[in-house]
């Protein structure tokens, strides 16, 4: 049930939430005849595209291109949206059947690089499309992105009221909810294609919205902890991973490489665990119960003086956040 009714306007789009705050897209604001004609969205807490991307990159949710650049001006597509959502919420694709892989719901994903991620997001109910094709390379519109965000955040669109927005009719309620909760920015045309910058902004907003609403949803169930200790001329490291959730977590390894690390000295890479090694190619699943964990350890010897950083991570599908880094100094 809507707590607030619609305000009749002719030349702008107005969102009126059912909560105590107000939000609106860009417009000239003022009052006339005792009637509010515009309520602006506070922008002081909205990150820029660049800062949003940097935050998401630090949390291993949104990656740049091979050239190291973010290219936020480029258009984004359905596959990129699905992959970033999978990383943010650590979604797992349906378990493979004993006699073969679980069939993907869309026929055009058989050999696609993001098939498992898309399958996981589809099963969550966030990205579902009519027909037999997902069309992973199809660019996504702002209104379609709003619909997905509303599904992820589980917003009740019936609690938000709006007048007409520059979008298709079936997206009006989703846009009202997404704009009110500041999950997307105002636009002159929500049928326009979304850029990677639009996606970065939206994911950053979604992350912090869910962090307040349901912290465990965006915090990895598997929590890493990396420690380095000195003993004489040796530096011992321990990488502990603990299941902080109430549920059993399944960790799937596709080879004998279960973890990896990079050791940096004065900002330059000096060693990576997997370099020059060969690992047996075997698929293995390991269940980690509540309060249980995984443990990996090693030793560095005879390190030259300098400032070091060790970054270690779990090499398992669907757990990009399970990594940690620590810095230490080796004195002369």
N, C-alpha and C positions, 0 to 999 in steps of 0.2 A: 504494500500500500504506500503510495507516494505521500509524503508529509507536506510537500510544497507543490503548488500548482504551477501551471505554465504562465510565463509573462509574455504578453503579445508584443512582438517587435517586428519591424519590417525590413531593416537593412543590416541585421547582424545575427550571429549565432550565439545563443545564450544557454549556458548549462546551469541548472539549479539542483544541487544535491539535496538529499534528504537529511544530511548531517548538518552540523552547525557551521561549517565552512562553505564558501561559495567559490565557484570557478567559472571562467569564461574564456573564450578565444579572443584574439585581438580585435579591438574595436575602440571607438571613441566613447568614453564613459561620461555619464552625467545623470541628472535627474530632470524629469519633466512631469508636471502635473501630479507630483507626489508619487510617481511611479519610477522604479529603478530601471534604467535603460541599459546598463552594462555593469557587470561585476568582474573585475580583473583577477587573473590568477597571480598570486605572489610569485615572483621569479627568483627571489634571493636564495632559495634552497634548490634551484634547478642547476645541475651541472652542465657545463658545455659538452658538446660532442667529444671533444678531445679529452677532457677530464673523465668523462664517462667511459670512453674507450680504454684509457689508461687504467682505470679501476678494474674494468672487466678483464683486461689483459693480465693484470697482477693476480687476479683470482682464477686465471686459466680458463676463462669462459669465452673470450673473443680474441681470435688471433689475427695477425696481420698477414700480408702476402710474403712471398719468398724474398722480395727485395727489402723486407723489414718495415715497409710502410703500411699504414692502416687503410689508406685510400677510402676515406669516409664519404667521399663524394660519389663513389660508384654505387650503382643500384644493387640491392640485395635480393636474394631469391628464397624460395621455400626451403631448400636444403640448408642454407646458412641459418635461417631462423630455427629450424628443427635442431640442428647440431648445437647451437648456442644454448637452447633451452635444455637439451639433454645434459650438457655440461653443468649448467647452473643448478639443476635439481638432481643430478646423478641418477637419472632414470635408467632402468635396465630393460633391454629388449626381452620379449618372451623367451623362456628357456627352450633350447633346442630339443626336438623330439629324439627318441632313441634311434629311429630309423632315418634321421636326416634333419635338416634345419626346418624350423617352423616357417611355413610359407608366409611371405610378406603380403600384406593386404593389397598391394598395388603391383601390377605386372611390370611396370617400367622401372622397378627398383632392384631387379635380379642381380645386376652387377654394379650397382651404384655405390660409390665410396661411402655414402652416408646412410646406407640402407638400414643398418641396425639402429642408428640414432633416430631416423624417421619412424621406424617401426615402434620404438619406445614412446615417442611423442604421440604417435597415432593411438597407441593403446591407452595412454593417459587421457585421451579424449580432447586433446588440445588442437590437433591439426587433422581434421577429417574432411575428405572431399568426395563428392559423388563420382561414380564411375570407377573404372579399373586403373586409372592412372593418377599418380601423385603429382607428376610434372615438377620434379625437383629443381629444374633450372628456370622455372617460370618466375619472373619478377613478382614481387608482392606489393600490394597497394597499402597505403596508410590505413584505409578502412579495414582491410583484411588483417593487418597487424593488430589493430585495435580489438577486433573480434577474438584473436588468439590470446591477447593479454588479458582480456576479460575472463576467458575460460580458465587460464592459468591461475589468476587471482581469485577465481570463484566469486566474482561480483554478481550480485542480484540486480540485474538491469531494471527490475521493477521498482527499485528504490530511487531511481534517478529520473528526472524530468528534463526535457529539452524542447526547444523549438527546432525548426528545420535546420539541418547542417548541409553543407555542400558535399553530399555523399549519396550513395544509393539508399533506397528506403529501408532495405533489410539490415543496414548497418547503423541506423540512427540510434537505437538503444545502446548498442555496444560503444559507440563513440561518446554518447552522453556519460556513460560510466567511466570510460577510460580517460576522458578529459577532466572530469571532476576529480578523479583520484590522481591526476597529473601523471598518468602513465605514458601519455603521448603529448606532443605539442599542438597548439592550434595551427590550422592551415586554411588557405583559401580554397583548397580542393583536396578532399580526402580520397578521391579516386586516383590521385597521382601516385606514381611508383615511389616506394620508400627507398632511401639510400642506406648505406651502411652506417652513416652518421645518425639517421633516424632510428635505426635498430639499436645502436650503441646507447643513445639517449633513453630509449624505451626500456632496454634491458637493465640499465642502471637504476631507473625509477622502479621497475618491477622488483629488482633485488632488494632495495631498501624498503619497499612496501611490504614484501613478504617477510623480511627480516623482523619487522615490527609485528606483523600479523601472526606469523607462524615461523619462528626462527629455525626450527629443525628442518624446514623444507629447503632452505638454501644453504644450510651448513651441512657439510658432508657427514654422513653417519660414521665414516671412518676418519678418525682424527689422528694426524701424524705428529710426531715429536722427534726432533733430531738433536742429539747432544754430541759434543766433542770434548774429550778429556785428555790431558797430557800425562804421560807416565815416562819419565826419563826422556829419551829421544823419540818416543813413539807417541802418536796421536790417535787415540781410539775413538771411533764414532759408533753410535747406536741409533738406529732408525726404528722407532716403535710406532705401531699403528693400532689404535684401539677402537672398537665398535662402541660408540656412545649411545646408540639407538636402542629401542626396545625390541627390535626385530633382528632376526638372523640375516646377515648380509652375505651375498654370494659374490666372490671375487673370481673372475675368469682370466686365466693366463693362456696365451696362445703359443708360448714357447717356454724353454727352461729359464728365460730371463724374467725374473719376478720383480726385480728392482734395478734402478740404474742411478748413477750419480755423475756429477761433473765437479771437479775441484779447480777453483780459480786462484791464481796468485797475482796480486796487484791488478785485478780486473781482467787478466788473460787466462784462458783455459790452459791447464797444464796436464789434466788427466780426465778421462772418462772411463768408467768401469767397463762398458760394453765394447769399447774400441778394440779391434783386433781379436775378439773372442767369437766363438761359434756356439750356438745354443740349439739343443734339440728342438725340433718343431713338433710340439704336442699340445693339444688342447686339454686344459685341466681346470676344474672348478673347485674352489675351496670355500667352505662355509665358515663364517666368523660369527659366533654367537654373541649375545649381549654381554658386554664386559670383557670379551675375549679380544685377542689381537694377533698381529703378525710382528715378527721381530727380525731385523737384519743388522749385521754389525761388520766392522772391518777395522783395519789399522793402517795408518800412514807412518812411514819411517823415514828418518833423516831428511826432513823437510828443510829447505833453505830458508833463511830469515826473510820475512815479508808478511804482508797482510793476505790472509786466505779466506775464501768463501766456499763452503761445501753446500751444494744443492742436491738433494736426494728425492726420488719419487718412486711411486709404485707403478710398475709396468703392467697395467691391467685395463681392459676395455671398460670405459664408462666411469673411471675414477680419476679424472684429471686434477682434482683438487687435493688429492692425497700426495702432497709433496711438502717439503720444508727446506729451509736453508739456514745456515748459521755461519757467522764469521768469527775468525780467531787470528791471533797474531803469534808468529814464531819469531822470537827474539834471538839476537846473536849470542 
